[in-house]
């Protein structure tokens, strides 16, 4: 293969090279002919550009190379960048040299026509190349970086919890069990319990990693493998954690609007909706929410869990996320602190995203009493000995502390306006899908 002498440039930087000769390396997105002119749409993962060449520019050899290539063949093109307001992205490339790297061996299975969801998911490894999926992955990357920047800039330390655990954190019915050298182990449902250890050592930490829930749910909001961001702070109460979540969400939304405007256009997401995501978020107690739901036709009583349909009814009343707080303690995990003023309630909250996207954050204050925590573990049918290390946090300098968990994929689905979380992660894992 002949190596072009012009510098290799990525399309995201094309505006810096107007009038200069460069080399592009990528894949054939589309092509067309008009007499003795060839038009090539090249994508390189950072963008798509139209490349134009006459037979005078690229010769018979270049024409033959273009004509021999089918969609998703890989190629390199050398040429001169030219600003053109009519062109996608505002620039095009006048070709001077074209070379095929590898011709696609078969017709690319994903064509512009409509395809069923099952077909697209079976071909997820190829579907990721589409403009829409590339845009979603770039927005996901932006959200991840924004979350890390938010915590890093506010004095938090990244704290990595284990993926193998010896006991349940969020309930024994949703554990993935595996053999760990002859004894049972489980894939982590949450990094929170270990995050509390980090908070006692470092003051303010956040965990960011994969979590696993063997929940037999087929809803548009559930995956069996997803990513969680879980900050934990010593000497913080429930409302402090709520304010932290509010600040983080606003920071992330601003970053997406500032840096991913083009990707939002590609997926046809109305940025004006996201611009409304500002403090303060409304706050509604569980008790008041039950009354709202009853008035809106839901058959629900105090003490019942609030499901997806109910969350949608509540969130549809607001143009920004809403805090739902002070749930019945029986609905919450064993580690959630009960309200001293009303022990039937937990000092916890959920953040419901607008537009019916459901819960994106769950958090609250942790039980800091050794005796109370031992009692809660027993009430939930768990073994005290499995949590001896966790109980040590209450034996050696226990303090009030709080935190929350944010589901990355639900957040991506919300900010992108996606109807299902399966498009928010490169390779989604659901009840009926383990490949590709």
TIMI-121378 format. One record per residue (C-alpha): chain; residue number from 1; x, y, z. Coordinates in pm, whole numbers, plus 50000, padded with zeros to 5 digits. Example, Ala and Ser with C-alpha at 12.3 -4.5 7.8 and 13.67 -1.06 7.14 Angstrom:
<atoms>
- A/1/51230/49550/50780
- A/2/51367/49894/50714
</atoms>
This chain:
<atoms>
- A/1/50000/50000/50000
- A/2/50129/50345/49905
- A/3/50142/50579/50203
- A/4/50016/50926/50105
- A/5/50252/51205/50198
- A/6/49979/51445/50316
- A/7/49907/51437/50694
- A/8/49633/51209/50822
- A/9/49348/51422/50959
- A/10/49030/51323/51141
- A/11/48709/51479/51018
- A/12/48632/51633/51358
- A/13/48931/51861/51293
- A/14/48861/51933/50926
- A/15/48785/52303/50983
- A/16/49152/52359/51071
- A/17/49267/52237/50729
- A/18/49073/52451/50480
- A/19/49273/52489/50158
- A/20/49535/52232/50261
- A/21/49612/51886/50130
- A/22/49537/51606/50373
- A/23/49478/51232/50390
- A/24/49155/51078/50514
- A/25/49130/50718/50630
- A/26/48796/50553/50678
- A/27/48511/50359/50524
- A/28/48283/50407/50224
- A/29/47952/50537/50354
- A/30/47796/50598/50013
- A/31/47890/50688/49657
- A/32/47741/50812/49331
- A/33/47851/50897/48978
- A/34/47777/51182/48740
- A/35/47950/51132/48408
- A/36/48323/51170/48460
- A/37/48289/51276/48824
- A/38/48277/51052/49128
- A/39/48126/51146/49464
- A/40/48235/50950/49769
- A/41/48089/50984/50117
- A/42/48365/50880/50357
- A/43/48319/50825/50729
- A/44/48609/50795/50970
- A/45/48430/50756/51304
- A/46/48445/51126/51384
- A/47/48233/51250/51094
- A/48/48124/51209/50733
- A/49/48247/51415/50438
- A/50/48176/51430/50066
- A/51/48482/51373/49848
- A/52/48466/51484/49484
- A/53/48697/51377/49203
- A/54/48706/51397/48825
- A/55/48891/51154/48604
- A/56/49145/51431/48553
- A/57/49201/51450/48930
- A/58/49228/51081/49017
- A/59/49271/50909/48681
- A/60/49135/50580/48557
- A/61/49293/50396/48848
- A/62/49107/50609/49101
- A/63/48780/50567/48914
- A/64/48828/50192/48906
- A/65/48903/50181/49276
- A/66/48585/50372/49362
- A/67/48370/50170/49123
- A/68/48497/49842/49270
- A/69/48411/49931/49629
- A/70/48080/49857/49799
- A/71/47945/50011/50119
- A/72/48178/49980/50422
- A/73/48485/49899/50214
- A/74/48785/50065/50378
- A/75/48985/50326/50187
- A/76/49225/50618/50205
- A/77/49178/50940/50012
- A/78/49423/51223/49961
- A/79/49294/51562/49855
- A/80/49246/51930/49928
- A/81/48993/52058/50179
- A/82/48748/52315/50049
- A/83/48487/52506/50248
- A/84/48138/52470/50101
- A/85/47825/52578/50285
- A/86/47617/52336/50078
- A/87/47820/52034/50185
- A/88/47740/51827/50496
- A/89/47954/51968/50775
- A/90/48045/52274/50567
- A/91/48347/52117/50391
- A/92/48427/51880/50110
- A/93/48744/51719/49981
- A/94/48869/51753/49625
- A/95/49030/51415/49565
- A/96/49375/51367/49413
- A/97/49437/51004/49510
- A/98/49213/50713/49610
- A/99/49319/50375/49734
- A/100/49112/50078/49851
- A/101/49241/49914/50169
- A/102/48990/49627/50182
- A/103/48680/49567/49973
- A/104/48372/49453/50164
- A/105/48326/49084/50090
- A/106/47947/49092/50108
- A/107/47671/49347/50071
- A/108/47642/49541/50394
- A/109/47336/49399/50570
- A/110/47208/49727/50716
- A/111/47068/49935/50433
- A/112/46877/50266/50442
- A/113/46545/50076/50444
- A/114/46357/50005/50765
- A/115/46481/49709/50970
- A/116/46317/49538/51264
- A/117/46459/49576/51613
- A/118/46552/49207/51637
- A/119/46750/49228/51312
- A/120/46933/49541/51423
- A/121/47016/49390/51761
- A/122/47144/49070/51596
- A/123/47370/49296/51391
- A/124/47455/49535/51672
- A/125/47828/49507/51590
- A/126/47751/49662/51250
- A/127/47458/49882/51352
- A/128/47702/50080/51568
- A/129/47847/50227/51247
- A/130/47532/50422/51163
- A/131/47520/50800/51209
- A/132/47258/50775/51481
- A/133/47444/50514/51683
- A/134/47774/50697/51649
- A/135/47604/51014/51776
- A/136/47457/50829/52075
- A/137/47794/50677/52164
- A/138/47957/51020/52146
- A/139/47692/51168/52374
- A/140/47742/50876/52613
- A/141/48116/50950/52616
- A/142/48041/51316/52687
- A/143/47815/51223/52979
- A/144/48078/50989/53125
- A/145/48349/51255/53101
- A/146/48121/51523/53245
- A/147/48038/51305/53545
- A/148/48405/51236/53610
- A/149/48492/51603/53569
- A/150/48216/51707/53807
- A/151/48339/51486/54088
- A/152/48709/51539/54018
- A/153/48666/51915/54021
- A/154/48473/51900/54350
- A/155/48733/51716/54554
- A/156/48607/51359/54517
- A/157/48838/51059/54480
- A/158/48758/50775/54241
- A/159/48719/50456/54444
- A/160/48697/50121/54264
- A/161/48481/49854/54432
- A/162/48508/49482/54351
- A/163/48282/49313/54096
- A/164/48284/48979/54279
- A/165/48098/48999/54610
- A/166/48007/48751/54881
- A/167/47654/48875/54953
- A/168/47361/49075/54823
- A/169/47336/49451/54840
- A/170/47001/49519/54672
- A/171/46812/49196/54741
- A/172/46887/48827/54701
- A/173/46638/48769/54417
- A/174/46842/48961/54158
- A/175/47187/48808/54206
- A/176/47401/48650/53934
- A/177/47579/48362/54107
- A/178/47909/48210/53998
- A/179/48162/47965/54140
- A/180/48459/48129/54309
- A/181/48713/47852/54365
- A/182/48462/47625/54527
- A/183/48245/47880/54706
- A/184/47954/48090/54579
- A/185/48020/48446/54467
- A/186/47797/48704/54305
- A/187/47834/48973/54044
- A/188/47803/49313/54207
- A/189/47459/49472/54223
- A/190/47609/49799/54345
- A/191/47938/49942/54461
- A/192/47772/50138/54740
- A/193/47862/49929/55045
- A/194/48226/49936/54947
- A/195/48191/50304/54860
- A/196/48095/50368/55222
- A/197/48431/50220/55323
- A/198/48595/50469/55089
- A/199/48401/50760/55238
- A/200/48520/50667/55587
- A/201/48879/50664/55460
- A/202/48879/50949/55208
- A/203/48581/51166/55304
- A/204/48431/51206/54954
- A/205/48448/50933/54694
- A/206/48266/50812/54385
- A/207/48256/50471/54225
- A/208/48203/50424/53852
- A/209/48169/50075/53715
- A/210/47953/49792/53582
- A/211/47677/49642/53793
- A/212/47460/49339/53737
- A/213/47096/49268/53823
- A/214/46933/48932/53747
- A/215/46598/49107/53733
- A/216/46357/48927/53501
- A/217/46224/49246/53352
- A/218/46157/49318/52986
- A/219/46076/49687/53019
- A/220/46236/49959/52811
- A/221/46424/50082/53120
- A/222/46602/49763/53224
- A/223/46930/49595/53138
- A/224/47096/49307/53321
- A/225/47438/49472/53290
- A/226/47471/49848/53324
- A/227/47700/50117/53462
- A/228/47649/50300/53789
- A/229/47798/50615/53934
- A/230/47780/50615/54312
- A/231/47920/50902/54522
- A/232/47938/50863/54898
- A/233/48016/51142/55145
- A/234/48096/51132/55516
- A/235/47915/51385/55735
- A/236/47637/51432/55478
- A/237/47262/51393/55526
- A/238/46984/51303/55282
- A/239/46925/51656/55159
- A/240/47297/51711/55110
- A/241/47303/51407/54882
- A/242/46997/51538/54699
- A/243/47165/51873/54635
- A/244/47477/51693/54513
- A/245/47268/51491/54267
- A/246/47092/51806/54149
- A/247/47421/51988/54088
- A/248/47571/51690/53906
- A/249/47273/51648/53673
- A/250/47272/52019/53582
- A/251/47648/52007/53517
- A/252/47613/51707/53286
- A/253/47323/51855/53090
- A/254/47511/52181/53034
- A/255/47816/51990/52909
- A/256/47606/51792/52660
- A/257/47443/52109/52529
- A/258/47778/52286/52499
- A/259/47979/52010/52332
- A/260/47738/51774/52156
- A/261/47500/52006/51972
- A/262/47569/51841/51636
- A/263/47508/51492/51773
- A/264/47180/51608/51927
- A/265/47074/51727/51580
- A/266/47167/51390/51426
- A/267/46938/51205/51667
- A/268/46675/51481/51632
- A/269/46676/51564/52002
- A/270/46511/51896/52086
- A/271/46780/52088/52273
- A/272/46520/52334/52403
- A/273/46382/52058/52626
- A/274/46724/52002/52781
- A/275/46781/52375/52830
- A/276/46497/52371/53084
- A/277/46695/52136/53311
- A/278/46796/52388/53576
- A/279/46784/52416/53954
- A/280/46579/52390/54162
- A/281/46416/52055/54093
- A/282/46067/52009/54238
- A/283/46040/51794/54552
- A/284/45738/51580/54633
- A/285/45702/51333/54919
- A/286/45595/50975/54858
- A/287/45279/51040/55062
- A/288/45182/51339/54847
- A/289/45271/51145/54532
- A/290/45023/50872/54625
- A/291/44745/51133/54639
- A/292/44852/51275/54302
- A/293/44845/50927/54149
- A/294/44500/50855/54288
- A/295/44369/51178/54138
- A/296/44512/51068/53804
- A/297/44330/50736/53804
- A/298/44592/50501/53948
- A/299/44475/50228/54184
- A/300/44745/50261/54446
- A/301/44761/50279/54822
- A/302/45013/50407/55071
- A/303/45283/50142/55108
- A/304/45266/50022/54747
- A/305/45572/50046/54529
- A/306/45570/50316/54262
- A/307/45627/50153/53924
- A/308/45711/50278/53580
- A/309/45361/50395/53484
- A/310/45325/50580/53812
- A/311/45667/50743/53771
- A/312/45561/50863/53426
- A/313/45245/51021/53563
- A/314/45441/51211/53827
- A/315/45726/51322/53601
- A/316/45493/51437/53322
- A/317/45377/51719/53547
- A/318/45718/51886/53535
- A/319/45961/52010/53269
- A/320/46265/51904/53469
- A/321/46363/51618/53701
- A/322/46163/51579/54021
- A/323/46271/51448/54362
- A/324/46045/51184/54513
- A/325/46140/51148/54880
- A/326/46059/50985/55215
- A/327/45941/50645/55091
- A/328/45802/50382/55326
- A/329/46102/50223/55492
- A/330/45980/49875/55397
- A/331/46029/49958/55029
- A/332/46393/50050/55071
- A/333/46718/49857/55118
- A/334/46839/49746/55461
- A/335/47109/50013/55477
- A/336/46871/50310/55440
- A/337/46833/50517/55758
- A/338/46483/50554/55897
- A/339/46346/50900/55967
- A/340/46383/50968/56343
- A/341/46063/51175/56331
- A/342/45867/50893/56164
- A/343/46041/50554/56166
- A/344/45797/50423/55904
- A/345/45972/50644/55650
- A/346/46320/50617/55502
- A/347/46555/50911/55456
- A/348/46582/50840/55087
- A/349/46493/50986/54750
- A/350/46461/50903/54381
- A/351/46511/51143/54094
- A/352/46257/51092/53818
- A/353/46357/51219/53475
- A/354/46099/51413/53274
- A/355/45931/51285/52956
- A/356/45846/50956/53123
- A/357/46204/50831/53138
- A/358/46171/50705/53493
- A/359/46410/50688/53785
- A/360/46768/50791/53702
- A/361/46894/50842/54058
- A/362/46826/50666/54386
- A/363/46991/50770/54708
- A/364/46968/50888/55063
- A/365/47117/50871/55408
- A/366/47271/50546/55536
- A/367/47200/50389/55872
- A/368/47493/50485/56096
- A/369/47386/50299/56413
- A/370/47549/49961/56467
- A/371/47251/49820/56658
- A/372/46994/49948/56408
- A/373/47190/49813/56113
- A/374/47219/49467/56269
- A/375/46842/49470/56318
- A/376/46780/49575/55957
- A/377/47003/49300/55820
- A/378/46801/49044/56015
- A/379/46468/49192/55908
- A/380/46569/49156/55542
- A/381/46657/48790/55584
- A/382/47029/48844/55537
- A/383/47314/48691/55736
- A/384/47489/48923/55979
- A/385/47820/48739/55930
- A/386/47817/48824/55560
- A/387/47830/49193/55654
- A/388/48077/49186/55941
- A/389/48318/49410/55751
- A/390/48036/49652/55668
- A/391/47928/49665/56032
- A/392/48284/49757/56129
- A/393/48222/50097/55973
- A/394/47971/50157/56254
- A/395/48201/50019/56523
- A/396/48500/50241/56451
- A/397/48399/50606/56434
- A/398/48055/50593/56277
- A/399/47930/50922/56130
- A/400/47622/51033/55937
- A/401/47683/50973/55568
- A/402/47487/50969/55246
- A/403/47512/50917/54874
- A/404/47328/50807/54564
- A/405/47351/50594/54255
- A/406/47295/50721/53902
- A/407/47225/50474/53622
- A/408/47431/50577/53323
- A/409/47219/50408/53057
- A/410/46892/50555/53180
- A/411/47058/50896/53187
- A/412/47179/50855/52830
- A/413/46831/50741/52722
- A/414/46677/51047/52885
- A/415/46920/51307/52749
- A/416/46908/51152/52400
- A/417/46531/51111/52406
- A/418/46556/50739/52331
- A/419/46255/50512/52377
- A/420/46462/50215/52503
- A/421/46790/50175/52693
- A/422/46919/49914/52445
- A/423/47064/50189/52224
- A/424/47254/50354/52511
- A/425/47528/50092/52556
- A/426/47744/49935/52283
- A/427/47632/49577/52350
- A/428/47317/49559/52565
- A/429/47254/49258/52783
- A/430/46888/49170/52840
- A/431/46700/48859/52948
- A/432/46693/48716/52597
- A/433/47016/48862/52461
- A/434/47372/48756/52535
- A/435/47525/48822/52193
- A/436/47682/48972/51997
</atoms>
